[in-house]
Amino acid sequence: MNHRNLRTSRWGILWVSYLGIIAFALVFQSFSPVLDLMISGIGLTHGQAGALMSYFALPGILFSIPAGVLSDRYGARTVGLVSLLLMTVGSALTAAGGDFLWLAAGRTIAGMGAFTLTVTLTQLISVWFKGRELGLAMGVYNTGMPLGTIIALNTLGVIGRAQGWHVSIAATAAVSMFALIAFYYVARVPAGEDGGGTKEEGREELFVHRPSSILSLLSSLLPRPSVFRTLGPGVWLVGVSWLWVNAAGISFLTFGTDYFLSRGESAAAAGLLTSFLMVGSVFLSPAAGFMIDRGWNQKTMIIVGSVLLGIVYILIPQMKLNVYVLTIVLGVAAALIPVAVFSLPARILPLRHVGLGFGIISACLNIGITIGPCMVGIARDLVGGYYTGFVMMAVFSFLSLAVIALLRIKNNYNRS
């Protein structure tokens, strides 16, 4: 393959991955815009409605690491296709649902595919861009999640109120199907660079034994203890740091609008102020990736971002500065972190274990999504205000800083 075709393939892989992450964001956020319609239409309780959001994230905790192992073994293309299929089927089941159990099954299946997909997409980009423009590629890729969230929040509610919530969620299934078709025709792994999946010794190192029964199949998804020793502590530090970033960020997205409404902001202004956390990444993630490609240190960017996030979370409820300035700074700080996190596995891990590394990071992400809003919500109920919740968000951010400060980066771009 000549250089020109290789470059075209690399950017083709990036854009099909971008389509996949937008589909993920639409499916992930498909409930929020039409939640009131579903509650009134099906008779859900608010507790059940909240549980349906948790069911989507729960598979990410359970299956992200096995997904990374499978991706290392069978290749990102194969696992990515299965992931998109699960996400499409789960969304379609959700759209056809008429009761809580049906919806729960659909959301769980969609979540299983969605968070497995994030592992394979980041691995695929790392393989194609390792050592060259990886920061820029991850920067572009990381605009997909906030962009998809903004699209979901501004379109699915309109569709739901005009055509019904079933149609709104069916639209996300259609986008997932389109992403599946595009992925099938475009995605592939460079010859000889599939992370070890084509090398017999790579396979034997990852797995305890070849599966011969359901039990042995399940055990085969668990890496050998020696593999975790090979990984070292670095990827765990990155993952736990990312956990706390998301515990704070998802808490802000969950309760920010209600907080600003309680302070007298209009509904439009409250939504805008909350969305600044995501809007910053849409515009600044490519710039953050460009900075990494030009030598900026990922660890330093995570530290700076975490410090700024912690300070702003503390200042917001005090309103000592203009709240628009604070939330814009919040978005700028948040934009520094995801690109740095997702460009690190290819730098600190051997190539054959990059998929497993992204699995660890994804599992940590989902733990943060699960515990952050829950803890802040309980604090809101106990105290009767949001000040304690914002302090907790700041503490989460400073915990991210404390964890990532322990990371020692070694460049493993050329390691197999």
N, C-alpha and C positions, 0 to 999 in steps of 0.2 A: 504494500500500500504506500503510495507516494505521500509526501508531506501535505500536499494540498487536500487530497481526499481524507487523510487522517484528521486534518483540522476541521473539515466540513463535518466529519463523523462526530468529532468531539462536541461541536456546537449543536449538532442535531440531537445528540444524547442529552445535552443540557436542556434543550427546549422541550423534548418529550418528558423529561423529568419535571420540568416546570409545570407542564400541563397536568402531570400526575399530582403534584403537591397542591395545585389549585383545586383539583377534584377532591382531594383530601379535605381541604379547608371548607369547601361547600358542604360536604357530607357531615363533617364535624359540627359545623355551625347551623345545620339545617333545622334544628329544633327551636333555637332561641327566637327567631322571627315569628314563628307560628305557634308558640307554646300555649298562648291563651286560647287559640282556636282549638287545639287538641284537648285542652283541659275541659272546655265547654262542650266540645263535640263528642268526646268519648266518656267524659265523666271521670277523668283522672284527678287524683288528689295532687296537691303541690309536692308532697313527699314522693309520690310515684314519678312525677315529672322530673324531679331532681335525680331520682334513681336512674332514670333512663339516660341522663347525661353521664352518670358514673359507669353504667354498663358499657358505654362506648370506650371509656379510658381503661377499664379494668383489664381487658385482654392485652393492652400494651404493657402492663406490669408483668403479666404471666408469660407472654409469648415473644417479647422483644429479643431476649437473649437467644432462645431457640431459633428465632427467625434469622438472627445474625449467623448462627452456626449453619443453618440450612443454606443461607446465601453464600457463605464461604465454601460449602461443599458442592452445591448444585449450580451456583452461579446466580448473579443478581437478576439476570433476564428471566430465568425460570421462576424464581420465587416472586419477582415483581409481577409477572403475569397472573400467578395464583392469587397474589394479594389484591390486584385490581379486580379480579373476578369475584373474590369474596366481598370486596367493598361494594361492587355493583349489585350482587345478589342480596346482600344485607340491606342496602338502601331500597331496593325494589320490594323486599319483604316489609320493610317499615312503611313504605308508601301504601301498601295493600292492607296494613294492619287495621284491626277494628277493636282491639282490646289491649290491655296492658301486657299480657304475656306475649302476644304476637309482636308488639312493638319492642319489647325487651329482647326477644330472639333476634329480630332484625338489627337492632342497634349493636348487639354483642357480635354478631357475624360481621357487620360493617366495621366495627372497631378492630376486630381481629385482623381484617385485611388492611385497614387504614394504617395502623401503627407498624405492621410488618412492611408495608409499602415504604414508609419513611426510612426504614433501615436500608432497604435495597436501593432506593433512589440516591441516598447520600453515599452509599458504597459505590454505586455505578459512576457517579460524578468523580469520586476520589480516584478510581482506577483510571479513568480517561484523562484526568487533569493533574495527576500527581506530579509534583515538582515543577509544574509550569502553569501559571494562571489559575491555580486552584483557589486562591483567595477570591479572585474576581468571579469565578464560576460559582462558588458557594455564596458570594454576595448576591449575585443575580437570583440564584435558586431561593435564597431566604427572603426575597420579596414576595414569593408566591403565597406563603401562608397568610401574611397580613393582607395582601391584595384579595385573596379568596375570601377572607373574613369580611372585608369591607363590601365586596360584591354580595355576599350572602346576606349581610345585615340590611343592605339597601334594595335588594330585589326579591328575595324569597318571601318576605312579608307581603309585598305588593301582590305577588302571584297568588299567595295563599288566600288573601282577602278577596281577590277577584275570582279565583277558580277553585278554591278549597285547599286545605293543607295537604291532602293526598297528592294533588298536582304539583305543589311546591316541592315536596320531597322526591316525587318521581323525576322532577327536573334534575336533581342532583344525581340520581341513578343514571340518567341519560348522559350527563357529563362524564361520569365514571366509565360508562361503556365506551364513549368516544376516546377517553384516555387509554383504555384497554386496547382498543384497535390500533391507535397510534403507537403505543408501546410495542405491540406485537410486530409491527412492520419496521420500526426504527431501532429499538433497543438491541444492543448486543455488547459483549465483552471483548476487548482486544485479544487477539490470539496470543496465547501464552501468558496472559496477565489476568487470569480469573481468580486470583487470590489463593491459588493452591488447589482449586477444585479439580484440575486436570492432572495433578501430580499425585500419584498413589501415596507417597510418603506424607503429603499434606493431609490427605484424607485419614490416614491411619493415625496421625498425630492428634487430629481433632476429636475422633470418636473412640469410645471405649471398645465397641465391636460392631459388626454389621448386624442390622436388625433381622431377627428371625421370628419374632412374635410381637404382639402389641406392646408388651412390657419392655422388650428389648428395643423396640422402635422408640418408645418414649425415652429410655435411658440413652439412646444414641444421640438424642438432642442435647445432652449435657456434655460439655467439653471435659476432657481429662483435667484433673487438678494441675498437671504439668503445663497445660495451656494457660491457665490463669497465672502461673508463675512466669511464663513467657511474657504475658501481657504486662506484668508489673503493676505498680500502683497508679501510674499516670492516668490511664483511661478512667479508672474509678474516681480519681480526684476531679477530672473533667465532668464526669457524669453527676457526681454529688453536687458540685458547684452549679451545674445546669438545673438540677432538681430544685435548689433554693431560689434560683432566678425565676423559675416558672411558678413555684409556690407563691411568690410575691406578685408576679405579673398576672396570672390567671385570677388571683384574688382581686386585684385592681379592676380587671375587666368584668368580673362578676358583680362587684359592689360599687364600682365607681359611679355609674349613672345614678343609682339610688342615693349615693352620698351627695352628689352635686345637686340633685333635685331637692334633697333635704336642706341644702344651703340656699335655696331660692333661685337656682338657675332654671331656665326654661328647659323643656324636654329636648329641644334641638341642641341647645348649648350643652346640656349634660351629656348627651350622646357624643357630641363633638369632642368635648374635653376628655372623655374616656377613650375615644378612638385615637387620640394623639399617640398613645402608647404603641399602636400598630402602624399608624401613618408614617412615623419616623423611619421605620424599617423599609417601607416601600421605596422611599427616596434615597436612603443613606446606606442600605446594605451593600450595593455595588461599590460605593466609595470605600466602605470598610474593607471589602475584599481587595480592592485595588491597593489600599494601604498595606495589607498583609503581603501582597505580592511584591511590594516595594521595600519589604524588610521590617515592617512594624511587627512587634512581638505580640502573639495572640494572648499570652498570659497577662501582659500589661493592659491590653484592651479590655479583657474581662475584669481586671482589678479596677480600672478607671470607671467602666460602666457600672459595676456593682457599687462603688463608692457614691457616684452621682445618684443612682437609683435610691440608695438608702437615705441620702440627705433629702431628696425631693419628697419621698414618702413621708418623712417626718414633718416637712414644712407644709405640705398640702392642707392638713386639717387645721393648721394654725393660721393659714391664709395671710401670712406676713408679706408675701410677695404676690404680684398679679398671678392669678391661678392659670391664665393662659400661658404665661411665661414658664411657670413651673411644669405644666403638662407637656409643653413643647420640649423642654429640657429632658423630661422623662422619656420622651420618644427618641431623642438623640442618644441618650445614654443606653436605652434598650437596643438600639440599632448596632452598637459596638459589639454586643456579646454573641448573638447566634452565629455569625459568620466565623468568629474566632473559635467557637466551640466545635463547629462542624468541619473546620479545616484542620483540626488538631489530630484526629485519629490517623490520617494518612501520614502525618509527620512523626508521631510518637510510637506507632505500631508497625510490625512487619506486615507487608501487604496481605499475606495469607490470613491474617486475623482482623482485617479492617471491618469486615461484616460483623463479627462478634463484638468489636468495639462499639460500632454504632448501635448494636442491640443493647449493650449496657447503657449507653447514653439515652436511648429511647425508653428503657425501663425506668431509669431515674426520672426522666421527664414526666412519665405518667404517675409516678409516686408523688411528684410535686403537684401535678394537676389535682390529684385526689385529696391530698392532705391540706394544701394551702387554703382554698376557699372554705373547706369544712372548719378549720380552726378559726379563721377570721369570722365566719358566720356565727359560730358558737360564742365568740367574744362579743360580737354585736348584740346577740340576744341577752347575754349575761350583764353587760355593762349598760346597754341602752343607747350607745352612740358608736361612732366609727373611729374615734381617736385611737383607742386601743388597737383596733384592727390595722390602722396605718402604721402604728408603732411595730406591730408584728411583721408587716410587710418590710419595714426598714430592717428589722432583725434578720429576716430571711435573706435580704440582700447582703448584709454584712457577714452572714454565715457563708454565702457564696464566695465573698472575698477571702474569708479565713481559710476556706478549703483550697481554693485555686492558688493561694500563696504558697502552698506546699509543693506545687507541681514543679518538676525539673524537666525541661524539654530537651530531648535529643533528636536530631534530625535522622529519620529512618527512611527517607524517600527512596533510597536505593536498595533497601533490604527486601528480600523476597519472603 
